Structures are given as C-alpha cells and as structure tokens.
Amino acid sequence: MTSLTAARIQMELSLGFHMIFAAIGIAMPAMMLIAEHRWIRYRDADALALARMWARLTAVTFAIGAVSGTALSFELGLLWPRFMAFAGPLIGPAFALEGFAFFVEAIFLGLYLYGWERLSPRRHWLCGWAVAVSGVLSGILVLATNAWMQHPVGFRVGPDGQPVDVDAFAVLLNPAWPAMALHSTLSTYQAVGFAAAGTYAWAMWRRRQTDRYSRLGLAIAMAVATGAAILQPISGDLLAKRAHVHQPAKLAAMEGQFQTERRAPLRIGGIPDVDRRETRYAIEIPAALSFLAASDLDTEVLGLDRFPREDWPPVLVTHLAFQIMVGAAMAMLVVAAWYWLTRWRARPRGIDIPLPRPLLASLVVCAPLGFVALEAGWVVTEVGRQPWVIYNVMRTADAATPVTDVWRSLVLFGTLYAGLLVLLGFFLWKLATERGSTPEHS
Amino acid sequence: MSLAALLAFVMLASLIAYAILGGADFGAGIWDLLSRGPRGPAHRRELARAIGPVWEANHVWLIFLIVLLFTCFPSAYATASIALFWPLHLVLVGIVLRGTAFVFRAYASASAGVQAAWGHVFGASSAMTPVLLGICLGAVSTGGIRTDGSLVAPASGLAWTSRFPLATGILALLICAYLAAVYLAWESRDAALKEDFRARAIGCWLVAGAMSILVLLLAYADAPRLWSRLTSPPAVAFIAGGALLAPASFASLWRRRYGLARVLGAAQVGALLLGWGGAQWPFLIYPDITIAGAAAPQSTLMLTAATLPIGFAALVPSLWLLFSVFKGKGGEA
C-alpha cells in the first residue's frame, strides 16, 4: 500500500469517526437544555430524567470527540505535512478561534456535568447554554478550513510553490463558508434528533406500551430533528448553486453529468459508467438540474467532458454518496410529516397519544439515517473535491507525508477506532435500554 | 520583541499551563495505576473526583499549543510531524485511550470488573502519554532532527530514540506524578489520604530531583549546545531559580504546608520549562529551524495575535469560574 493511499484511509477513518462524536457534542446540548427548561419551568420530573440522560450521553461523546479531535489536529501534519506547511498560515487563525470556543465548551461542560448540586438551577441551565453555543461556534469555525479548501482565498502561489501575498483575514470572509457552516450545523441536529427519536420509538415498540418519559423524549427529539430537516434542503440548494458556479466538476460528479448540456435532467439513482461516459438506470426529471443550478430551465450545466480526465473526481462514489444523502433526507422528511400529522390530529391530548406501530417502526428505521446523510454529505464534498486537496491549487497526492510506513499507523488507528466504536455501540445500547433516572455521578 | 517571538512565548506559556494542569491529570492516572492496598479504592475515588470536572479543559492547552504551532510556524510543525511521526502517533493513541477510558469508567458500567479494566487502560495510557511528550520535547533540543533544503533528512525519524530524549520522557512522567501527588495532598478531604499523597509527593521529589540531575548530565554529554545555553543567561537564572525552589518545596511538604507546596511545585515546573525555552531560543527545532525562519507571513501573525486578547477575555473568566466552583478552598471542594 502506498503512503498516499494509507494516509487517505487513515484520514477518512479519523474524520469519519470524529464527526459522529462532534455532531452529538454540538446537537445533544440543545435537547438537554429544552428538557432542563421544562424541569425548571414546570417541575416535569420526566424532563429532568431526560436532561440527565442526555447529559450523560454528552459527557461520553464530548470526551471522545475531544480526544479524537486532538488526534486530528496532529494528524493533519502527520499525514499531510506539505498541505499544512502551505495552508497553516491561512486556516490557522480560524483554528485558533475554534480553540477558544472549544476551551469554553469544555469548561462549561465540566460545570454542567458536575454542577447539578453546586449551582442554582438557573445558573446550571445557563452553563448548558454556554456549552451549546460554543459547541456550534467551534463547529462553524472548523468549517472555515473546509470552506477554504473548496474555495481557496487570501494568497497567490509564489515561484517556489509557497503562498505569497497572504491575507489571512480573507479566509474569515470566505463567501463559501456561510452556506457550508449552515448545512453542516443543521445536519448535526438532524442526525442527533432522529437518532434519539428512533431510540424512544424503539422502546415504545418493544414494550407495547408508552410511558411518558419515552413520549416526551420522542417529542423533544422530533422537534429538533424536524426543524433541521425542513431547513436542510434549503441550505443544500445554496450549496448546489455555489457548486454550479465554483466547482462545476463536483456538481457534474454528484449528478453523473458526463455531457455538457442545457435543460440538464436531474437524475435520481443510477450508476455512472465512467468508461462509457453515461449514467445508466437513473430516473431522469427533464431540465430539473438546470433549474436547480441557476433557477432557469435553460441553464447550461457543465459536464465532465469539459475537464481533463486527470481532474475528475471519483464519479461513482460522489454520485452514490449524493443519492444516499438526498434519499435519506427525503425519507426523514416524510416520517417527520407523518409524526406531526398524527400529533396534530389528536392535538388536544398533546404528547399523550398512542402512536401507530407502523409510525414507530418507521421512526426506528430513520434512527441511523441522519448520521448516514451526514457522513454521505461529507463524502460528497470531500471526494467531490478530488483530485485536489486545495481546489485547483494543490493535489492530494502532493500533500502526503514522505514517511514510508504509513500503513502501520493506519493499522494502529484502524484497530483503535474500530474497537472503540464496538464498545461505544455496546454502551449506547445499554443506555438506550435503561431508564434515565441514575444521577450521572455519585 | 518581534511578533513571531511573542507568539512563540505564548506557546511556551501554553506548554507551561498544560504541564502544571494537564500534567497533574496524567499524574492522577499514574497514581490510579499504582494504587494498591486497603485504601486503593479510596485513592481512585479521590483521583477521579479531583480530575473529573477539569481534565477536558486542561487538555485544551495542548490543542491550543499545536494550533499556534501550525498557524505561526507551519514549517516547524511539518518537520516535527515527519521526524516525530511515531512518537506523536503513540501520543495520540495514549490521549484517545485515556479520555475514553476515563469516561467509560465514569459513566458506562457499574460492574466492578469492567470498571477495573477501564481503570487499567486509563492508568497505563496516562503513564505512556507524558513519557512520549517528554521524548518529543527532548528530541527537538538535541540536534538529531535535520532538514536538507525543504526535506526532512531520513535519519531524523530515529532522533527520538536516543538517550537524552528518553531521559526527558522519564523526567516528564516523574513530574506529572509529583504534581498530582502534591495537589492531591492539598485537595483530599480525608486525613489518611492526605498522608498517603504526601508520602508519594516526597518520594517523587527525591526521584524527580535525581532524574533532573541525570538529564542535565546527559545534556552535557549528548546536547552540548543545549547544555551551554542552559548554563548561561537567561536560562541559567530559571534553572537556578528552580533549583532554589526545590528545597523549599520539600520543606513545605515535610511541614504539611500543602497550599504552599502546591504553588511551589507548579513554580518549579514553570521554572524548568522557562529555562528550557530560554536555552532553546532562537530555535524551535535545533539546529535547522528557528523562530524567525519558520514564522508565517506577517498577516497571519497579526491576525493570530489579535485573536488572543478576544479569546483570553472569554477564557479567563470561564476558567476562574470552573476552578472556583470545583477547586476553591483546599479540602472543601
């Protein structure tokens, strides 16, 4: 295995692993705060039990997110030293700000988790706010780096291949950043909301009776998840329109668009065949892609034919990941609509209604879909940027470490993360099947 | 002072904060591993209670340090990443295992067997990580990491295996254990536990003192430039200051003045690292990478320096709140 291949796999593993925990660490505190607010306001004991359960979950996932995030801050250099030597001065200040946001998050999480008995309820709740806000902020600040890799600004490439005329502040004004930050922040709420909702739906399905604790947990989770699920297609549309202008090769790979054309169709499903330069078995909606790209049916959408073959992203992976993301999003929207319709029909009774078993089963099926969509969306944006690590500036192959035995560190990290995932799955399973009445430390 | 030098100093300050705060958390893990006898379970409870609310915040100093390094001195970061590929990977394994083991033990299972297993992982990774971090600090001081134009010389990958870095690694381990014992002697509520940690602190004081002398002798033999800078101004002032604090630390432990011992212990570690920083000046990685040579473009340095007051304005009151809630009033926390 070449060092480049090993470095890519190790980076993918590390990021893919970290992202799950980072997402939970960003979104879970919001649910925790809603539940704790119900406790403070209405003395709702079930809400307190939920808040404590979600705090326990946040404690574990935040810690794993923090240490795997630390690993990433080193792995950027360990695996891609040439990328970092180039990009460090540009993306670094956003990371420094992220460092402070993360610091504040860690401090207030310590206060929140260990402060139930030491702080007044209101101050405790406010500490939770600091966790939720700084968590979102640090996620947004990390995205500045990724936005810069997609849309590099603030420098020229000098004669020695290093950046010159560096304007580090331009990175913080990058036009590619807001839409990406919005899309990824929403994805964390959607993923965590549906995962939690599915867990409570499963508890109701299995016990054939519904206790109030599970119904309340489900309602809070669905409120968070549905809000995100509705906004997400809108923010995704902003990204697609940006890709049409700034990263047309990525859009072409996402859609399996080999030929440049006006009135380009939107393809649902299908398998891109790179050798024959066509996408087969797709359901095509005429002119819909042109319309989505620039709100005009006659828009010309560039196909991969306009790019040299060596500049193509991996078409199959990008297209399939995009289809998975969109498909999962649609499924979640439908199930969310079903849930709220059921609630609305019996609205005088609030959450105290029995939910039909097919709905519960659908919610269980949706439990992993938010995370599936989150990871698939990440694959779309990262694989779709290839073969570049910095779009149109530095190729991924030129960024890798000269160290020759990267496969060994890949084996080391692969084993470590696989083992931790198994243990964590086991832990979450236990947590999901017990009631959340245990105080989180004694 | 140039902006690059100022930012390098902020990095050194972060390293010191990490050593005296995060280092003690590693030390707690080491004592967790070594706890035996009838009071073992009480020790473990006390250790977990002491580090639980603060270890994640203390850990962020390391992230902050590494972010400043790759932002302000990108070529130094790239060179260290290549030359220290293995020790840094092992540091990461240690950091990941320690964090996950701590939370799994705290939250995941009430069964004694599972808790004990996680406890061993927590202890072993807490011991391994500071050794490797100490090795990395030693390796950038000896001259074993060389660059050849823009490339890192192949032999650099073994620089961390020579005896000076190994000795600094062991010294780092002993310092972590020493700080944890001193802090715990101050923090513990139980008189018997206070005595236990006092005895450990005194033991560590002796061993770490001997190890410091050995490290200096090895610097004389293996890292002559570091030795000559350590023994001349300004570094010599810090090293001498640290040496003078040592007997005072011992006396305060002996006389059970734990509040004073805590301050003196932290000051000793600060003096040692300031001395190292002074001796290392103007190099980040001796002998090819200097602070001025590796510095990022001015625009980056200015923006980074501008974020520091904003960041610290948020950070300092938050940290004050955290420590006043959980570490206020010795023995009452």
Interface residues (C-beta under 8 A of the other chain):
Chain A: R56 A59 V60 F62 A63 I64 A66 V67 S68 G69 T70 A71 S73 F74 E75 L76 G77 L78 P81 R82 M84 A85 F86 A87 G88 P89 L90 I91 G92 P93 F95 A96 L97 E98 G99 F100 F102 F103 V104 A106 I107 F108 L109 G110 L111 L113 Y114 G115 R118 L119 A130 P163 V164 V166 D167 A168 F169 T401 P402 V403 S409 L412 F413 L416 L420 L423 F427 K430 E440 H441
Chain B: G52 P53 V54 E56 A57 H59 V60 L62 I63 F64 I66 V67 L68 F70 T71 C72 P74 S75 Y77 A78 T79 A80 S81 I82 F85 W86 L88 H89 V91 L92 V93 I95 V96 L97 R98 G99 T100 F102 V103 F104 A106 Y107 A108 S109 L151 V152 G157 A296 P297 S299 T300 M302 L303 T304 T307 L308 I310 G311 F312 A314 L315 S318 L319 L321 L322 V325 F326
